């Protein structure tokens, strides 16, 4: 409900520019980085991962609606920082928890399903926001405050309805820090993921670009919901594809689609172009999100998965700060076309690097 309205709220209502938006989104994503490392490490040392997951979702559910009280873009920066800390707490133990629920050969499908359900929620929320703005509520702040309701319901469902999956009987003792070093292949993969992340600036810029192309404010949540719908529809097939053709091949294909989408945003000239490019962009997520998580899970045993996912999410989060800040600066200095073309070039370079190292980072699933 909140995210598709945030770029317009920051740049128009609060009078922040693209550079401020880039700083907010870069800091927001990088804020989770150290939290993810600590959360993943800790989840390997304790018997239960679910309490950490609940705490992370609760922090985000409380923080996000506070955007409704913001009077400066600096307030939004602080709120987004808190929200992403919650995400950092929950993400590695959640992914490790999910990896233990399914056979190794089905992890691509399982993580694809998780991403599909996440995107399905992100599909319904913007539709609700668009309906509220179009027919009942004249301004954005009330929509932000109402977002507390689904956030609270999500936390309650997690507490009462999601079971704790069984852990292996032999878990590394606390004194060993989770048992063993992370494999070199994981570090290589994470390095390539970071290279791609430098191309992957915040999606807030896509919404800002859509606004420039003539999409009205009330229609932005519909455009965002459309993107989430494409992502949800593509996530499970994309995960299954990674189970069949390999994680690296699926990810490379997704990054090439990303490159094409960013080139499209560079040359788009009408609202209709925005809708078409958002559809292509959604396919990128389906091809990569489940495959990336399944690849990380394949590389390590259950005793190290918390740390492995912590490293993966933290490194990508750290790279997100310069990605969004630089994109905002490029937009200010050279205009959106050049900024999007630079992003497309970096994505293509990452795809080439992943293809070159594919034999080093495609282990037998554990």
ChimeraX attribute file (.defattr): number of C-alpha atoms within 10 A of each C-alpha:
attribute: neighborCount
match mode: 1-to-1
recipient: residues
	/A:1	28
	/A:2	23
	/A:3	19
	/A:4	27
	/A:5	25
	/A:6	20
	/A:7	25
	/A:8	22
	/A:9	21
	/A:10	23
	/A:11	17
	/A:12	11
	/A:13	14
	/A:14	16
	/A:15	12
	/A:16	17
	/A:17	16
	/A:18	22
	/A:19	19
	/A:20	20
	/A:21	26
	/A:22	27
	/A:23	22
	/A:24	25
	/A:25	28
	/A:26	28
	/A:27	24
	/A:28	25
	/A:29	27
	/A:30	25
	/A:31	25
	/A:32	29
	/A:33	28
	/A:34	20
	/A:35	23
	/A:36	32
	/A:37	23
	/A:38	18
	/A:39	26
	/A:40	33
	/A:41	23
	/A:42	21
	/A:43	29
	/A:44	27
	/A:45	22
	/A:46	13
	/A:47	12
	/A:48	16
	/A:49	25
	/A:50	19
	/A:51	14
	/A:52	21
	/A:53	26
	/A:54	20
	/A:55	16
	/A:56	22
	/A:57	23
	/A:58	21
	/A:59	20
	/A:60	25
	/A:61	22
	/A:62	18
	/A:63	19
	/A:64	23
	/A:65	24
	/A:66	18
	/A:67	25
	/A:68	17
	/A:69	13
	/A:70	18
	/A:71	12
	/A:72	14
	/A:73	21
	/A:74	16
	/A:75	16
	/A:76	25
	/A:77	22
	/A:78	16
	/A:79	22
	/A:80	24
	/A:81	24
	/A:82	20
	/A:83	25
	/A:84	27
	/A:85	24
	/A:86	27
	/A:87	24
	/A:88	30
	/A:89	29
	/A:90	29
	/A:91	24
	/A:92	34
	/A:93	29
	/A:94	20
	/A:95	23
	/A:96	26
	/A:97	23
	/A:98	17
	/A:99	24
	/A:100	18
	/A:101	15
	/A:102	14
	/A:103	11
	/A:104	17
	/A:105	17
	/A:106	18
	/A:107	27
	/A:108	34
	/A:109	23
	/A:110	25
	/A:111	26
	/A:112	33
	/A:113	22
	/A:114	19
	/A:115	23
	/A:116	27
	/A:117	18
	/A:118	15
	/A:119	22
	/A:120	18
	/A:121	17
	/A:122	24
	/A:123	24
	/A:124	18
	/A:125	23
	/A:126	26
	/A:127	20
	/A:128	16
	/A:129	27
	/A:130	24
	/A:131	16
	/A:132	18
	/A:133	19
	/A:134	14
	/A:135	9
	/A:136	9
	/A:137	14
	/A:138	12
	/A:139	12
	/A:140	22
	/A:141	18
	/A:142	17
	/A:143	22
	/A:144	21
	/A:145	17
	/A:146	15
	/A:147	20
	/A:148	18
	/A:149	12
	/A:150	14
	/A:151	19
	/A:152	16
	/A:153	12
	/A:154	14
	/A:155	19
	/A:156	14
	/A:157	11
	/A:158	17
	/A:159	14
	/A:160	8
	/A:161	8
	/A:162	10
	/A:163	9
	/A:164	13
	/A:165	14
	/A:166	11
	/A:167	15
	/A:168	11
	/A:169	6
	/A:170	7
	/A:171	16
	/A:172	18
	/A:173	13
	/A:174	12
	/A:175	8
	/A:176	9
	/A:177	16
	/A:178	22
	/A:179	16
	/A:180	10
	/A:181	11
	/A:182	16
	/A:183	12
	/A:184	12
	/A:185	18
	/A:186	23
	/A:187	16
	/A:188	15
	/A:189	22
	/A:190	22
	/A:191	18
	/A:192	19
	/A:193	23
	/A:194	23
	/A:195	20
	/A:196	27
	/A:197	25
	/A:198	23
	/A:199	30
	/A:200	24
	/A:201	26
	/A:202	23
	/A:203	15
	/A:204	20
	/A:205	21
	/A:206	21
	/A:207	24
	/A:208	21
	/A:209	20
	/A:210	26
	/A:211	18
	/A:212	14
	/A:213	17
	/A:214	13
	/A:215	19
	/A:216	12
	/A:217	18
	/A:218	21
	/A:219	21
	/A:220	23
	/A:221	28
	/A:222	21
	/A:223	23
	/A:224	25
	/A:225	26
	/A:226	21
	/A:227	24
	/A:228	27
	/A:229	21
	/A:230	23
	/A:231	31
	/A:232	27
	/A:233	21
	/A:234	21
	/A:235	34
	/A:236	24
	/A:237	19
	/A:238	29
	/A:239	32
	/A:240	25
	/A:241	21
	/A:242	28
	/A:243	21
	/A:244	14
	/A:245	10
	/A:246	18
	/A:247	28
	/A:248	23
	/A:249	20
	/A:250	25
	/A:251	27
	/A:252	23
	/A:253	16
	/A:254	25
	/A:255	27
	/A:256	18
	/A:257	22
	/A:258	24
	/A:259	25
	/A:260	21
	/A:261	22
	/A:262	27
	/A:263	21
	/A:264	22
	/A:265	25
	/A:266	20
	/A:267	14
	/A:268	18
	/A:269	14
	/A:270	13
	/A:271	16
	/A:272	13
	/A:273	15
	/A:274	22
	/A:275	17
	/A:276	14
	/A:277	19
	/A:278	23
	/A:279	18
	/A:280	19
	/A:281	23
	/A:282	24
	/A:283	24
	/A:284	27
	/A:285	28
	/A:286	27
	/A:287	30
	/A:288	26
	/A:289	23
	/A:290	32
	/A:291	32
	/A:292	23
	/A:293	23
	/A:294	27
	/A:295	25
	/A:296	26
	/A:297	27
	/A:298	24
	/A:299	22
	/A:300	22
	/A:301	15
	/A:302	22
	/A:303	22
	/A:304	26
	/A:305	28
	/A:306	32
	/A:307	29
	/A:308	29
	/A:309	26
	/A:310	31
	/A:311	25
	/A:312	26
	/A:313	27
	/A:314	27
	/A:315	23
	/A:316	25
	/A:317	26
	/A:318	21
	/A:319	23
	/A:320	29
	/A:321	25
	/A:322	20
	/A:323	25
	/A:324	31
	/A:325	23
	/A:326	20
	/A:327	30
	/A:328	25
	/A:329	17
	/A:330	19
	/A:331	19
	/A:332	14
	/A:333	11
	/A:334	10
	/A:335	14
	/A:336	22
	/A:337	18
	/A:338	17
	/A:339	24
	/A:340	26
	/A:341	20
	/A:342	19
	/A:343	23
	/A:344	26
	/A:345	16
	/A:346	19
	/A:347	28
	/A:348	20
	/A:349	17
	/A:350	23
	/A:351	23
	/A:352	16
	/A:353	18
	/A:354	25
	/A:355	14
	/A:356	10
	/A:357	15
	/A:358	18
	/A:359	11
	/A:360	13
	/A:361	22
	/A:362	19
	/A:363	17
	/A:364	11
	/A:365	16
	/A:366	12
